[in-house]
Amino acid sequence: MKYLTFVVPSYNSEAYLERCIESLLPGGEDVEIIIVNDGSTDKTGKITDMYANLYPNIVKAVHKENGGHGSGVNVGIERAKGIYFKVVDSDDWVEEGSYLTLLNKIKEIVESDITIDLFVSNYVYNRLDNGTFHGVHYRNVFDSNKISTWDDMKYFTISQYLIMHSLTFRTEVIRLAGVKLPEHTFYVDNIFAYQPLPYVKKLMYLDIDFYQYFIGREDQSVNEKSMIRRIDQQFTVTKIILNSYNIKEIKQMSPKLARYMIRQISILISITSTLCSLSNTNEYKFEMNKLWMELRTIDKSLYTQVKYFLLNAITILPEPICDKVAISCYRFAKRKYKFA
């Protein structure tokens, strides 16, 4: 039995792939590690095959044409045999003690016949270029080591939200939610962290610093210049999330989950709006106005809630004040929380 599947989407990752895989091996044969070589042109493919040959009962190698991060995750979802599913980016790694704590808890839950749809754990931003780090926890949101539902969820601070790095889903939940990420598109982790949520009935928070997120490379997708270049992809992801669910139906099922999902939509639209301001082009400001109109068409009530949500209040200020406030808040958050 495989308790946990790791999928590692990898593109030109020769500089850090070994660190990633070595951090996952302590799980032994209780886990499977699917390394997806996404059309790399460096030694990523050779490293992938090396680990598959060394650990044939643990590591599976998949070689495919380049399709982007989402494509690699999709392959993992299709092939996963583990009861639970975790995405680990090829430049990131996991902390061994926390990893074994999570794995042992998964084994305990599975063997007790209790169904937990989602494990939430902490993650750490690591700036290896300057030796700094910043951890994100959920102690104020969930009680640790306790079976919970969305109704037990408390309030998130402005710097907290559930991201792919903090989530370990039951594999069947991801499949039931129909998660299939768009190819050749960055920021699809937002979709992965959003679409399965209504299918989660029971969850558990473990107060452990499990996921170690490498941040600070110039070519990284969350680098500001990279994000401005890829605004089109930010729009794509935001629109997919907007059209994923009828929030009114979610609210009937779980008001607290609906409130959280509205918050996520608000954050995404806020980021998209800020990037449009940073780009300083009329084209993207026009696209931003179209996005607001699309949201209003989808759900006028949701439009109103998002429009006046704290993180988006800046978007209703008159220009150029709106742009200046948005950019200032964005850059302050980058410095304080070290997310890019």
PyMOL commands that set and color helices and strands:
alter all, ss='L'
color gray80, all
select helices_A, chain A and resi 17-30+44-54+69-79+96-111+150-152+164-166+171-176+189-192+197-199+224-229+231-242+247-253+255-279+282-298+300-307+310-316+321-337
alter helices_A, ss='H'
color red, helices_A
select strands_A, chain A and resi 4-10+31-38+59-64+84-87+93-94+118-127+132-136+147-148+167-170+203-214
alter strands_A, ss='S'
color yellow, strands_A
deselect
rebuild
show_as cartoon
